[in-house]
Amino acid sequence: MDRVERMLTLLRSGQRERAEQVGAEDPDAFLPRWTAGEPLSPALRQVHQLNSSINGVHLDDTYAWAMAGGSLHRIPLAGGEAYRVRLEGRHDSYYPEAVFHGDTVVAVDEERLYVWDVATGKLLLATDPDDIPRRAGGLRSLAVGGGLAVTGTEDGYLLLWDLADGRQLARTAAHSGYVFQVAISTDGAPVVLSLGGEDDHSISLGFHDLDGLRRTGDVAMAEPTTCGGWTVLDGQRRAVTVAGNGLLTVWDPTTATPVARFPTTTDPREAPAFLADGAWAALGERRALRVMDLRDGSLRGTIRTDFTQSVAEVAVRGSFVFAAQGGSTEGRTNLFALTDPPAQDDADRPYFRNAVSVTIAGRAAVVAVDESGTFEVIDAADGERLGGPAGKRISTYRATDREPLLGTVTADGRDLLVAMSRLQPTTVDLATGETHTAPEPPLTPAVLRAVTTRDGLIAALGGGGTLAVWDAATLALRASLQLELRETTSIALAELHGRTVVVTGTDGGGFRWFDSADLTELAPPGRFVERIGRTAPEGRNWPGSGAVSGLHVLGSVVISVVGGTVTCADITTGESTSPVLAHPDRVGVLLPAILDGVPVVATSCADRVLRVWEIATGRVTRSVALPEQVRRIISVTADQVIVLTEGHLTGIGPRTATPIS
């Protein structure tokens, strides 16, 4: 874990004194100074990104291991970089499951079972595709134990393999459909657990002798069940399953009957991991692991990750927990050193979906909205909660299934917060907390793509191509226009020749110009006429790589993003006002500002580096690497940049500007 990651982890876990010591290693650097919002677990020790979907994880006394695509990654528990071992053979297949077994790793694709040596990556075994009955379908799940492997197939079969020579020893039709979970217990006579079914209403739990796969028990599950595994509880072998509604069941495998049932708040997708000598289960959910006591169903603790997707793979050994993110090719992993007892969840934590910079009574602040749609006001100086607008915590605006887009605007001398999740703006007076929502507009319902504010106006772009402008003071709809579907990708308001105009970026890399009064299209000024670019690609590849994905106007400068390139041009002439700002990857977010009279733009691309550029010279004046992707840059000032990452805000500034206290 590098210094920035250590700072973030310490700050989010409340260890400010230790964070100050880490920051003192380089007192002039720009570092995280405060965080607000959903915390990480204080047990977090290492964060790694392996850049490929992770198929399996493992812990031993020295290393954390992960199989990602066609490689093994070995991470020292004491800290350091991941060492990569390329696995021998072709790797254009998808491996739905991988299990570490002794000095080997075992994995399956649709047609074969593979065994590799973990030290060298040498392929030791690959089974014959002809050994899989056609009626069984492709291989989908895997368990290993006692020198044997059991695979589940997409059409309900279990297949038993000898890992020494690849022979298939037994097969059986176990379920009506897809076998998504198998697990082997070798505590006593080896037993196999399997879960599968044709759909959510036909899932069954099966128990089988490992020798020959003879069925010893079968239970039709009343609720869709997502995962299962084995533990030893008070000296007795027990199976554990978790249903989609969170119900955890402990089973006696000899009688195939439940011995305990407990409600949980989780919906894990992978087998639980067990700790505390098998008495606790670590259940993965979105962004966190819940540690449940299998004796009484109590919540023993929460291990909070920095993931943006659900926890997919978990390994536990001794005092360490190793977790991998699912649902993406980032290959994100977190390594935790368990506290005793594990930290309990903060029930009052907010998970911020969006945020915007504001000024309330002359005080710089951030208004953030959480998952329920409740607003919080955060002090920009230290990240502490100030309450809601006008000092009150309010929840008059409710988020929908999409995060609300936020902005600020001044209208009739009032500073207003603008919140939208569809083409119907809501405004909140930052001085009084008074809230107003525009009447239901006569517009085609669509996903909201972008919102911008300026000169007392609110402009928004809908996913169906609708462009609309409202008066912020009255929330009256001034004008709306239906553009070509999927053509427009970004939006900004600007002043051109004494009038407020709407500028839109197109999928073809160009711009269009509209009068904000009635959305009459205007002739492009200067050299912008050379960049109309209205053609959108067919099919799913939209927006294309040449789309204007970001658009801002700072004074008379139009700042736009295409891929990894940021360009700045004079609004009246279209001539460049700075060198091209080239990034190593696609730029996700940007925000312009003026610092001590100097125009700058802050950017963040897929490499997770926050950069602040001087527009005139193209020089990077600040740069800091963050362990998470920046979702939005909230504000840029002379001594601080505030960013929103996954669920929380972070203030980043020079160590000498504001000491941690």
NUGU-231504 format. One line per 8 residues: number of its first residue (from 1); for each residue z negated, y negated, x negated of C-alpha. Coordinates in Angstrom, 2 decimals, decimal comma. Example, Ala and Ser with C-alpha at 12.3 -4.5 7.8 and 13.67 -1.06 7.14 Angstrom:
2
1	-7,80 4,50 -12,30  -7,14 1,06 -13,67;
//
This chain:
661
1	0,00 0,00 0,00  0,97 -3,38 -1,49  -1,24 -6,48 -1,51  0,20 -7,98 1,68  -0,38 -4,75 3,61  -3,95 -4,58 2,32  -4,53 -8,18 3,39  -3,21 -7,50 6,90;
9	-5,27 -4,35 7,28  -8,49 -6,01 6,12  -7,98 -9,09 8,26  -7,24 -7,10 11,43  -10,31 -4,94 10,90  -12,58 -7,99 10,49  -13,17 -7,55 6,74  -12,51 -11,20 5,87;
17	-14,61 -11,27 2,70  -12,73 -8,32 1,23  -9,42 -9,85 2,33  -10,35 -13,04 0,47  -10,96 -11,02 -2,68  -7,55 -9,37 -2,38  -5,91 -12,75 -1,74  -7,54 -14,20 -4,85;
25	-5,39 -11,90 -6,98  -2,59 -14,45 -6,53  -4,10 -17,67 -5,13  -0,83 -19,61 -4,86  1,05 -16,96 -2,91  1,84 -17,19 0,79  -0,26 -14,51 2,45  -1,47 -13,56 5,93;
33	-4,41 -15,88 6,70  -5,33 -14,76 10,20  -4,22 -12,38 12,91  -4,72 -12,41 16,68  -3,90 -9,80 19,29  -3,88 -6,04 19,20  -5,66 -4,83 16,05  -4,79 -2,00 13,71;
41	-7,30 0,72 12,98  -9,80 -0,22 10,24  -9,08 3,27 8,87  -5,46 2,39 7,98  -4,82 2,92 4,26  -1,07 3,26 3,66  2,13 2,30 5,48  5,51 3,79 4,52;
49	9,02 3,63 5,93  11,20 6,64 5,07  14,38 5,44 6,85  15,13 8,65 8,71  13,81 10,49 11,77  10,71 12,49 10,84  10,70 16,18 11,81  7,30 17,30 10,53;
57	4,23 16,16 8,57  1,52 17,84 6,48  -1,58 17,04 4,43  -3,04 18,84 1,43  -5,86 17,82 -0,91  -3,66 15,42 -2,90  -0,60 14,40 -0,89  0,73 13,54 2,54;
65	4,09 15,21 3,17  6,88 14,37 5,59  10,25 15,99 6,23  12,75 13,31 7,24  16,35 14,38 7,73  17,49 16,24 4,64  14,61 15,19 2,36  10,93 15,77 1,71;
73	8,71 12,78 0,98  5,46 13,25 -0,97  2,92 10,41 -0,70  -0,20 10,35 -2,93  -3,40 10,06 -0,88  -4,83 7,78 -3,56  -2,00 5,27 -2,99  1,46 4,70 -4,40;
81	5,13 5,12 -3,62  6,62 8,10 -1,83  8,41 10,61 -4,07  11,57 12,02 -2,53  12,88 15,58 -2,93  16,39 16,22 -1,62  16,65 19,52 0,24  19,46 21,84 -0,78;
89	22,29 22,45 1,68  24,19 20,54 4,36  22,20 18,01 6,37  24,55 16,85 9,10  22,50 18,90 11,58  19,61 17,63 13,68  16,30 19,38 12,93  14,17 19,26 16,10;
97	11,14 20,79 14,37  9,78 21,38 10,86  6,54 23,09 9,76  4,97 23,13 6,28  3,83 26,61 5,27  2,22 27,20 1,86  4,68 26,10 -0,83  7,57 25,94 1,63;
105	8,81 23,93 4,57  10,41 25,74 7,53  12,80 24,02 9,95  15,31 24,84 12,67  18,56 23,39 13,87  20,47 24,73 16,89  21,79 27,82 15,07  19,54 28,69 12,13;
113	16,04 28,87 10,74  15,72 27,49 7,18  13,08 27,80 4,46  12,95 25,46 1,42  10,70 25,25 -1,62  8,76 21,98 -1,34  8,54 21,40 -5,11  12,25 21,72 -5,89;
121	14,03 21,44 -2,53  15,76 24,78 -3,21  16,98 26,62 -0,11  15,18 29,98 -0,02  16,37 31,33 3,32  18,85 30,61 6,13  19,14 33,00 9,06  22,42 34,24 10,52;
129	23,60 32,28 13,62  24,81 35,59 15,11  21,16 36,71 15,38  20,62 34,27 18,26  21,73 35,74 21,60  24,28 33,54 23,30  22,28 33,61 26,53  19,24 32,22 24,66;
137	20,88 28,89 23,79  20,10 26,80 20,70  16,80 26,74 18,79  14,50 23,93 19,94  10,89 24,56 18,82  9,10 26,27 15,96  5,72 27,71 14,94  4,74 29,45 11,68;
145	1,82 31,73 10,83  1,00 34,93 8,95  4,35 35,00 7,16  6,21 34,94 10,47  7,98 32,28 12,53  8,46 31,99 16,29  11,24 29,83 17,67  11,75 28,69 21,25;
153	15,24 28,21 22,63  16,85 25,88 25,15  17,30 28,66 27,71  13,78 30,08 27,67  13,70 32,69 24,89  11,17 33,31 22,12  12,53 34,78 18,86  10,31 36,27 16,13;
161	11,43 36,04 12,46  10,23 37,49 9,15  10,05 34,58 6,68  10,38 36,91 3,71  13,92 38,09 4,45  15,05 36,28 7,62  15,13 39,40 9,81  14,69 38,91 13,54;
169	11,80 41,17 14,56  11,61 40,61 18,31  12,93 38,56 21,20  11,83 37,96 24,79  12,79 35,84 27,79  9,60 33,81 28,25  10,41 30,83 30,48  12,90 29,68 33,10;
177	14,30 27,06 30,73  13,79 24,89 27,64  10,88 26,05 25,41  9,58 22,75 24,05  6,34 23,95 22,44  5,25 27,06 20,53  2,08 27,54 18,50  0,58 30,49 16,62;
185	-3,14 31,24 16,29  -4,20 33,56 13,47  -7,95 33,36 14,19  -8,37 37,03 15,12  -5,41 39,03 16,43  -2,39 36,67 16,13  -1,42 35,10 19,47  1,49 32,87 20,44;
193	1,25 30,01 22,94  4,46 28,73 24,54  5,33 25,99 27,02  8,69 25,73 28,76  10,60 25,45 31,98  13,79 24,39 33,63  12,33 21,04 34,76  8,99 19,25 35,26;
201	8,28 21,34 38,36  8,81 24,75 36,75  6,81 24,48 33,49  4,74 27,53 32,64  2,20 28,36 29,94  2,61 31,73 28,25  0,44 33,81 25,90  2,02 36,57 23,77;
209	0,95 39,00 21,06  2,61 37,99 17,81  3,44 41,66 17,18  6,50 42,19 19,37  6,00 39,07 21,54  4,45 41,13 24,34  3,34 38,81 27,14  -0,45 38,83 27,71;
217	-0,76 35,91 30,14  1,39 33,54 32,16  0,35 30,44 34,17  2,52 28,20 36,35  1,47 24,63 35,57  0,71 22,46 38,59  1,47 19,26 36,64  4,25 18,58 34,11;
225	2,65 19,54 30,79  3,74 17,88 27,58  2,03 19,70 24,70  -0,29 22,48 23,60  -2,06 23,90 20,56  -4,87 26,10 19,24  -8,42 25,43 18,09  -11,71 27,28 17,58;
233	-14,50 25,82 19,72  -18,06 27,03 19,19  -16,74 30,19 17,56  -14,30 30,98 20,37  -10,52 30,78 20,13  -9,22 28,29 22,65  -5,83 26,95 23,69  -5,54 23,24 24,56;
241	-2,86 21,68 26,76  -2,32 18,13 28,00  -0,42 17,29 31,20  1,74 14,25 31,77  -0,98 12,73 33,97  -3,41 12,90 31,02  -5,34 15,97 32,18  -6,59 17,96 29,16;
249	-7,28 21,65 29,76  -9,12 24,08 27,48  -8,02 27,72 28,04  -9,42 31,17 27,34  -6,28 32,99 26,10  -7,69 36,47 26,80  -7,83 35,78 30,55  -5,31 32,89 30,72;
257	-7,85 30,84 32,68  -9,16 27,30 32,12  -12,72 26,90 30,83  -12,82 23,08 30,93  -10,75 20,19 32,21  -11,08 16,50 31,31  -9,08 13,43 32,34  -7,64 11,31 29,52;
265	-5,49 8,19 29,37  -2,91 9,76 27,06  0,50 11,37 27,52  1,17 12,97 24,11  4,59 14,42 23,31  3,59 16,61 20,35  0,87 19,20 19,74  -2,64 17,80 19,30;
273	-4,27 17,82 15,89  -7,87 18,99 15,61  -10,79 17,64 13,59  -14,60 17,87 13,46  -14,33 21,67 12,91  -12,03 21,98 15,91  -14,35 20,24 18,38  -12,24 17,07 18,64;
281	-8,55 16,66 19,45  -6,42 13,75 18,20  -3,86 13,01 20,93  -0,89 10,82 20,16  0,25 8,12 22,56  2,19 4,87 22,27  0,95 3,18 19,09  -2,41 4,99 18,90;
289	-4,29 8,27 18,55  -7,15 8,96 20,95  -9,90 11,20 19,56  -11,30 13,34 22,42  -14,37 15,59 22,35  -13,34 19,02 23,68  -16,90 19,87 24,72  -17,49 17,03 27,17;
297	-14,19 15,09 27,34  -15,67 11,89 25,93  -13,58 9,43 23,93  -14,91 9,56 20,38  -12,66 6,91 18,90  -9,26 5,25 18,63  -6,97 5,27 15,60  -4,56 2,38 16,14;
305	-1,22 2,46 14,29  1,33 -0,23 13,49  4,09 1,78 15,24  6,56 0,29 17,70  7,23 3,69 19,33  5,03 6,60 20,36  3,14 8,71 17,84  5,28 11,81 17,31;
313	3,75 13,89 14,51  0,13 14,18 13,34  -1,59 16,09 10,53  -5,35 16,17 9,81  -7,14 17,41 6,70  -10,66 16,56 5,63  -11,21 12,83 6,09  -7,49 11,94 6,31;
321	-5,11 11,62 9,25  -1,34 11,30 8,68  0,81 10,10 11,60  4,55 9,57 12,03  6,41 7,41 14,53  8,92 8,98 16,90  11,85 7,60 18,83  13,53 5,84 15,91;
329	15,15 6,40 12,53  12,71 4,06 10,76  10,67 6,98 9,49  7,47 4,96 9,87  4,25 6,64 8,70  0,58 5,61 8,62  -2,12 7,25 6,51  -5,72 6,84 7,70;
337	-9,07 7,53 6,04  -11,34 8,41 8,95  -14,48 6,40 9,54  -17,59 8,26 10,68  -17,69 7,93 13,62  -14,09 6,84 14,33  -13,83 3,22 15,47  -13,95 2,75 19,25;
345	-11,16 0,89 21,00  -11,67 -2,78 21,84  -11,19 -2,84 25,60  -10,66 -6,61 25,52  -7,84 -6,62 23,00  -4,62 -8,32 24,10  -1,24 -6,83 23,28  1,07 -9,84 23,02;
353	4,62 -9,44 24,31  5,77 -12,97 23,50  4,45 -16,33 22,30  5,45 -19,95 21,79  4,08 -22,90 19,81  2,45 -25,73 21,82  0,32 -28,84 21,34  -2,68 -29,27 23,67;
361	-4,67 -32,53 23,46  -3,21 -33,12 20,00  -4,24 -29,68 18,77  -1,68 -27,20 17,44  -1,90 -23,93 19,33  0,08 -20,87 20,39  0,43 -19,68 23,98  0,86 -15,90 24,04;
369	1,42 -13,62 27,04  0,04 -10,09 27,13  1,31 -6,96 28,87  -0,23 -7,90 32,21  1,36 -11,36 32,16  -1,92 -13,12 31,33  -1,65 -16,15 29,06  -3,92 -16,69 26,08;
377	-4,14 -19,88 24,00  -4,68 -19,23 20,29  -5,80 -21,89 17,80  -3,00 -22,23 15,24  -5,50 -23,05 12,48  -7,54 -19,85 12,54  -6,17 -17,51 15,21  -9,27 -17,83 17,41;
385	-8,98 -17,73 21,21  -9,18 -21,07 22,99  -8,76 -19,63 26,50  -5,84 -20,53 28,78  -3,95 -23,76 29,42  -6,41 -26,58 30,24  -9,16 -24,40 28,72  -8,83 -21,69 31,37;
393	-7,67 -18,09 30,99  -4,99 -17,81 33,66  -2,82 -15,02 34,98  -0,68 -16,75 37,59  2,53 -15,54 35,99  3,03 -11,77 36,01  5,26 -10,04 33,51  7,90 -7,68 34,89;
401	9,42 -4,66 33,21  10,91 -7,05 30,63  8,88 -9,29 28,38  8,95 -12,91 29,56  10,96 -15,42 27,57  8,95 -18,53 26,74  9,66 -22,12 25,84  8,21 -25,62 26,03;
409	9,64 -28,80 27,46  8,48 -32,36 28,16  9,24 -33,66 31,66  7,93 -36,89 33,25  5,54 -37,28 30,33  4,02 -33,82 30,87  4,09 -31,00 28,32  5,14 -27,86 30,16;
417	5,19 -24,18 29,24  8,31 -22,41 30,58  8,11 -18,69 31,33  10,99 -16,55 32,65  11,74 -12,85 33,00  14,68 -13,37 35,38  16,80 -16,32 36,49  13,87 -18,13 38,11;
425	11,74 -20,36 35,83  7,98 -20,87 36,10  6,32 -23,91 34,50  2,66 -24,36 33,54  1,22 -27,82 32,84  -0,55 -27,44 29,48  -3,03 -30,22 30,33  -4,10 -29,05 33,79;
433	-2,98 -25,41 34,10  -1,00 -26,31 37,24  1,79 -23,77 37,82  5,10 -24,06 39,69  7,91 -21,55 40,22  11,48 -22,47 41,11  12,84 -21,33 44,49  14,73 -18,05 44,48;
441	18,13 -19,12 43,13  21,46 -18,09 44,70  22,39 -16,28 41,48  23,41 -12,71 40,74  20,28 -10,75 39,69  20,55 -9,79 36,04  18,53 -9,08 32,95  17,56 -12,36 31,31;
449	19,06 -12,70 27,84  18,10 -16,15 26,53  16,23 -19,33 27,48  16,33 -22,75 25,83  14,81 -26,15 26,64  15,52 -29,79 25,72  15,54 -33,31 27,20  13,71 -32,26 30,36;
457	16,11 -29,37 31,02  15,81 -25,58 31,13  18,94 -23,52 30,43  19,12 -19,73 30,74  21,65 -16,98 30,21  21,70 -13,82 32,33  22,98 -10,44 31,22  25,71 -10,51 33,84;
465	27,24 -13,63 32,31  25,43 -16,20 34,49  24,73 -19,56 32,85  22,28 -21,86 34,70  20,53 -25,20 34,14  17,39 -26,51 35,91  15,60 -29,86 35,94  12,18 -29,05 34,41;
473	10,27 -31,70 36,38  11,43 -30,58 39,83  12,71 -27,05 39,06  15,85 -27,93 41,02  18,92 -25,93 39,99  21,38 -28,48 38,57  24,33 -26,15 38,01  25,29 -22,53 37,49;
481	28,41 -20,86 36,16  29,63 -17,26 36,02  31,12 -16,52 32,61  33,09 -13,48 31,59  30,84 -10,42 31,62  29,27 -9,68 28,19  31,13 -12,51 26,46  28,17 -14,84 25,81;
489	25,46 -13,71 23,39  23,28 -16,78 22,67  22,53 -20,27 23,99  21,22 -23,68 22,87  20,90 -27,24 24,21  22,05 -30,15 22,07  22,93 -33,84 22,14  26,60 -34,67 21,61;
497	28,01 -38,19 21,89  25,02 -39,38 23,93  24,89 -36,55 26,48  23,06 -33,24 26,63  25,36 -30,26 26,28  24,97 -26,48 26,51  26,31 -24,54 23,52  26,88 -20,81 23,80;
505	27,65 -18,28 21,08  30,23 -15,60 21,82  30,65 -11,98 20,89  33,73 -12,92 18,88  31,75 -15,25 16,59  32,74 -18,53 18,22  31,22 -21,22 20,44  31,81 -22,75 23,86;
513	30,63 -26,18 25,02  29,52 -27,28 28,51  28,25 -30,49 30,07  24,64 -29,84 31,15  25,10 -31,96 34,30  27,59 -29,65 36,02  28,52 -27,04 33,38  32,07 -28,34 33,09;
521	33,54 -26,83 29,96  34,18 -29,33 27,17  36,66 -29,34 24,33  35,03 -28,08 21,09  34,19 -30,95 18,71  35,75 -31,12 15,23  36,35 -27,87 13,45  34,47 -25,91 16,11;
529	37,84 -25,71 17,84  38,73 -23,08 15,22  35,85 -20,85 16,41  36,38 -20,01 20,07  36,25 -16,22 19,64  35,81 -15,01 23,22  36,95 -11,38 22,92  34,21 -8,83 23,52;
537	34,72 -5,20 22,40  35,13 -2,42 24,91  32,67 0,43 25,33  29,06 0,54 24,21  29,43 -1,35 20,94  28,17 -4,64 22,29  27,28 -7,11 21,01  29,58 -6,46 18,08;
545	28,87 -7,06 14,42  30,71 -10,39 14,58  28,69 -11,78 17,51  26,72 -15,03 17,30  23,35 -13,31 17,75  21,20 -16,42 17,17  21,79 -20,09 17,92  19,64 -23,22 17,37;
553	20,30 -26,95 17,11  18,17 -29,11 14,78  19,09 -32,77 15,24  22,81 -32,91 14,55  23,00 -29,47 12,88  24,14 -26,30 14,67  22,49 -23,25 13,08  24,01 -19,86 13,94;
561	23,65 -16,22 12,93  26,39 -13,63 12,57  25,13 -10,35 11,12  23,24 -11,16 7,94  24,72 -14,63 7,52  23,23 -17,93 8,69  25,54 -20,97 8,74  24,75 -24,64 9,38;
569	27,39 -27,09 10,63  27,46 -30,73 11,76  27,64 -30,84 15,56  30,30 -33,57 15,69  32,60 -32,43 12,88  31,96 -28,69 12,54  31,77 -29,15 8,76  29,22 -27,12 6,81;
577	26,00 -28,96 5,99  24,64 -26,33 3,59  25,67 -23,26 1,60  25,85 -20,02 3,55  22,39 -18,45 3,83  23,13 -14,81 3,00  20,63 -12,04 3,78  20,54 -8,40 2,61;
585	20,53 -7,15 6,21  21,10 -8,26 9,79  19,05 -11,35 10,71  16,88 -10,72 13,74  15,08 -14,03 14,30  15,18 -17,60 13,01  13,56 -20,97 13,71  14,47 -24,41 12,29;
593	11,95 -27,17 11,52  11,54 -30,38 9,54  8,90 -30,29 6,79  8,01 -33,60 5,14  11,36 -34,99 6,28  13,32 -32,00 4,90  15,27 -29,77 7,38  14,47 -26,08 6,87;
601	15,07 -22,81 8,69  12,78 -19,76 8,66  14,46 -16,35 8,99  13,57 -12,69 9,04  15,99 -9,79 8,76  15,67 -6,03 8,87  14,14 -5,92 5,37  10,93 -7,42 6,92;
609	10,95 -10,36 4,50  10,11 -13,78 5,94  12,10 -16,52 4,20  12,04 -20,31 4,53  15,27 -22,04 3,38  16,08 -25,67 2,62  19,15 -26,31 4,73  20,76 -28,85 2,40;
617	20,49 -26,75 -0,76  20,32 -23,18 0,57  17,25 -22,63 -1,62  14,47 -20,24 -0,54  11,19 -22,16 -0,76  8,88 -19,46 0,65  9,17 -15,70 0,83  6,72 -13,03 1,91;
625	7,24 -9,34 2,67  5,50 -8,07 5,80  4,79 -4,43 6,70  6,15 -4,92 10,24  9,35 -6,26 11,77  9,08 -9,90 12,89  9,94 -10,13 16,61  9,75 -13,91 16,83;
633	9,00 -16,83 14,51  6,61 -19,04 16,48  6,21 -22,14 14,30  6,95 -23,49 10,83  4,73 -26,19 9,31  4,10 -27,47 5,79  1,23 -25,07 5,18  1,84 -22,18 7,58;
641	4,38 -19,99 9,35  3,22 -18,15 12,48  5,06 -14,98 13,48  4,82 -12,46 16,32  5,13 -8,83 15,21  4,30 -5,75 17,30  1,53 -6,85 19,64  -0,11 -9,48 17,47;
649	0,29 -12,92 15,89  -0,06 -13,57 12,17  -0,52 -16,94 10,46  0,99 -16,94 6,95  0,20 -19,68 4,47  -0,72 -20,43 0,83  -4,06 -19,01 -0,23  -5,13 -22,49 -1,37;
657	-4,32 -24,22 1,93  -7,05 -22,82 4,18  -9,69 -20,50 2,70  -10,66 -17,41 4,64  -14,18 -17,79 5,97;
//
